[in-house]
Amino acid sequence: MLNKIIDQIRLPFRKEKELYLSIYHIIGILPHNLEYYKTALLHKSVARRNEKGRPINNERLEFLGDAILDAIVGDIVFQHFSGKREGFLTNTRSKIVQRDTLNRLAKDMGITRLILSNGRSASHNSYLGGNAFEALVGALYLDHGYNACKKFMQKQILGELINIDKVAYKEVNFKSKLLEWTQKHKVEIEFKPLNFGKDSDGNPTFSFQVILENIACGEGKGYSKKESQQEAAKETMQRIRKDAKFADKIFAAKKLRLQKEAEEKAKMETKNTTDEDLENNVILVEIEQNTTE
């Protein structure tokens, strides 16, 4: 309580009053240490280093915020849906903390406009807003602790911006989302069947794996082809969004495929041109022979 009063007294004299107030309106509590939040809004594309020469960006805070979010949302979901099974709780938490949701929250709350970056995405997927949201949660945790983070999620997010019941019972079509992503980025995709069998009760089971540009991705198992493909697509989407190196590997394979296709096309065009020239030469010879006769 005393710290809150002191922060309010200091507010008119702060050098970065505008940023301070922006953070306050987002998290609903006055920051103690503004540096945490400034780092949370600093994307790695902005090449900044500390006095020891180490890069300064929001990646470490993003890692921390990701873990804190999982714990807090899991806590809230567990309390809200008493009696629900583990699978339901896991899926509900995943829907709330998925990148698309965090990106939308970052935009709606004004976080995205505060991010410092060089204006270009560091990879083929731009999740700057969602990453910054997680980093801000990490900053809030360091600045005010776990309870402040939980209050932020309960009041600012689930109390105003997200209807937890609506999210919980909304079915997410991960296969459709993955297909949209591959079409957008012109990436080749295959759902490869791995195994068709039966469980201990004799019920049929299915196993599929997503293949992107001949790279093995997520696997899924289920009691139907649809269920197993959904699980495989879900695992693949999560990996693409959280692992930039994995996404880069897919795009590198795509680039190599396009180069090979271009080379093959050039060879075919050269061959067709050669065959056409040869055919024209034969015709000319025949014409000359007929003329001579």
C-alpha positions, 0 to 999 in steps of 0.5 A: 500500500505504501509503495502504491502511494509513493508511486502516485506521488512520484508520477508527475515527476517521472521523465517517461510519464507517457510510457509509465501511464501507458503501462499502467493502463495496460496492467492496471497497476503502477509500475515500480521498475519501468526498466522491466517493461521497457525491456519487455517491449524491446524486440531483438531486431533492435540491436541494443547491448548492455555495458557488458556487450550482451544483447538486450531484448525481450526474449528472456522475459518472454520465456518467463512470461510464457511459464507464468501464463501457463501456471496462472491460466491453468490455475484459473481454468482449474478453479472455474471448471470444477469437475472437468477432466484433464483433457478439457482443462488442457485444451481450454488453457491452450486456447487462451494462451495460443499465439493468435489470442495473445496477438489479438490481446496485444493489439486490442490493449495497445501493446503492439504500438509500444513495441520497439522493432526495426519494422521487419519480422525477425522470421517468416512468422510475425508474432511480435504482439503475442511475444511482447504480451508474454514478456510484459507478464514476465515483467509484471511478475518480476515487478509485483509478483505472482498475485499481481499477474493473476489479478491482471489475467482475472480482471484485465483479460478474462474479466473484460476481453475474453469470455472463458466459457465461450473460449472453452467450448469453441472448437478450434479447427487446427487442420484448417488453420494449418492449411490456410498457413501453408496456402498463404506461404505456398508450402507443400503439405501432406498428412502421412498415415503412420499406423492404423490399429486397435486399442486394448478394447478393440476400438480402431485407432489412427495415427498421422504425421504432418509433412511440410516440404518433406520435413517430418512435423507433428504427429497425432493419434486418435479414434478417427482420421479427423481426430488424429489429423487435428492433433498432428496439425495442432502440434505442428502449428504450435511448433511453428509458432514457438520455434523460429528455427523450425519455421526457418528450416521449412522455408529453407526447404521450400526455397530449395524446392523452388530452385530445383523446380526452376532448374528443371523448368529451364532444362525442359525449355532448353530441351524443347527449344533444341528439339524445335530447332532440330525439327526446323532444320530437318524441314529445311533440309527436306525443302532443299532436297525437294527444290533440288529435285 
